[in-house]
Amino acid sequence: MKELVSIIIPVYNACQYLTETVKSLTAQTYKKIEILLVDDGSTDGSAELAQRLAKTDGRIRPLPKPHGGVTAARRYGVEQAVGTWVVFVDADDTLPPDAVEYLHAQAAGEQIDLVLGNWRIVWPSTSSSRNGLIPLSGIITPERYVRALLKGDAPAGILGKIIRRSSLTESDALNIPPEITNNEDLLMNLTLTSNLRRLKICPRRVVYHYIKREGSASQKALPVARWDKLFAELDKVLGGKFQPEYWRFVANTMVRQTLRHPESDFRQSAYFDALAHNTRSPYMRLQFRYLKKRDPFSLRFISAIRFVQKIKKLLRCLLTFFPI
């Protein structure tokens, strides 16, 4: 007997795209699904549209709730779900027709609690697309998954995955502090690992279409205190483990945000002095120097090293497709 898969879609003012998203879900080749449209207090008619869509397919369940943010909407969806497995989808994205069937098949047996596939970023305005880069493949342990998440070798998002629902309900993955809106998916994934036995990574199969809409707002600079809150929560979730990976993540995040938003000054961070004592490599020392002095010399070397790292990641991705 096939297991029920719950597809959970947080909906907030997504009336323009919701019909297309739901159409991609009802067309799944894996038919034993429920589609939970969690309306998070929309004001554009999305809630009414969800009710109309439910009349076209008995597997669709509209779930209105007061506005509380995407994590709260996902949590409410999981609480209302009855499936053995959960798949999260954003209200303006789509799934390939065989996505759920493929993910569920990969999750069968071997005590696997999470399967992630690849994603395709689609730009409708230019009819262009590209696949994500995942330099890992096969069954891995939760510990390796944590290191991959902190290093950037595994997608930090909660999308493009099938997750055993009990792993979500028995963890605090969906109970992260509401004030964290930067990298909340990363924190969610790291928290979830405490309730995972094994995971499977399938980089060769695209299971998610991430639609980049024209005119979407770019990420705004956040106060340094907001990043400090994230660093504190990550350290708490990691429980003092994975410290080399944790401090590399802190350094990389500070530098990346400084490059994107030069007005950000991480010398004001509560973690700045601690970072100075945890620079475990020449590259980290170079990153710290740049954060402290903003000198062009350090920036040139950091840019060159970041370019080389991207090339190395690309080569590792190619090896997952053409193993030696």
Residue, then its C-alpha position, 0 to 999 in steps of 0.5 A: m500500500k502506498e504511503l500518503v504524502s502531505i504537500i504543504i504550501p504556505v500561502y501569503n498574497a500569492c493569488q497571482y501564482l497559486t493556481e499554477t503551483v497547485k496545477s503542478l501538484t495535482a498533476q503529480t504521477y504519485k497520486k496518494i497525496e494531500i495538498l495543504l494550502v495554509d493561508d497565512g492571513s492573505t489580503d489579496g484573495s488567496a484564501e478565497l482562491a484556495q477554497r475554489l481550488a479545493k472544489t476542483d480536487g478532493r485532495i486539496r485542503p485549505l487551511p486559513k490562519p492568522h498571519g504569523g510568517v512562513t515558519a509558523a505556516r509550515r508548522y501549522g501545516v505539519e500539525q494538520a497533515v496526516g501523511t507519513w511524508v511531508v514535502f514543502v512547496d512555496a506558493d509561487d514555485t512548481l514541481p516537475p510531474d514525477a517529483v513526489e514519486y521519485l523522492h518517495a521511491q528514494a526514501a523507501g527502506e534503509q532507515i532513510d528519513l530525508v531525501l533531497g534532490n536538485w532544483r532548477i532556478v527558472w527566470p520566466s522573463t528570459s526563458s533561461s534556467r540553471n540547475g543547482l550545484i550539489p557536490l554530494s551524492g548517495i546516503i550520508t549520516p546526519e553528522r556529514y549533513v551538518r558539515a555540508l550545510l555549514k560549508g554550503d555543500a548541501p542546500a540550506g532550504i527546506l524545499g526540494k526534499i521529502i521528510r518523514r513527518s515524525s522527524l519534524t513533529e518530534s524535533d524543534a525544527l519548526n519552532i525556531p524563534p520568530e524574529i529569525t528571518n535570515n537563514e531560518d531554513l538553515l536553522m530549521n535543517l540543522t535542528l532537524t538533524s537531531n531526529l534523522r537516522r540517514l539521508k539520501i542526496c540525489p543531485r542528478r534529478v531535478v525535483y523542484h522548480y524555483i521561479k525567480r520572478e522579475g522585479s522581486a526585491s533583493q535582500k536588504a541589509l539587516p542589522v548586525a544584531r539580527w545576524d548575532k541572533l542567528f549565530a547564537e541560535l546556530d551555536k545553541v542547536l549545534g550544542g558546542k559541536f562542529q566548532p571549526e565548521y561553525w566558525r567558518f560559517v560565521a566568517n563566510t557569512m560576515v564577509r558575504q554580507t559585507l560584500r553585498h552591503p558595504e554599510s554593514d559593520f561586523r566589527q560591532s558584532a558580539y561575535f567579532d572578538a571570538l572570531a579572532h580567536n577561532t581563525r583556524s586557517p590562513y584564509m580565515r585570518l585573511q577574512f578577519r583582516y578584511l572585516k577589521k580593516r576593509d583593505p583592498f589587498s585583502l579583498r583582492f585575495i578573498s575574491a580570488i579565493r572565492f573564485v577558486q572555491k567555486i571552480k572546485k565546487l563545480l568540479r566536485c559536482l561533475l564528479t557526482f555525475f561522472p565518478i572516477 
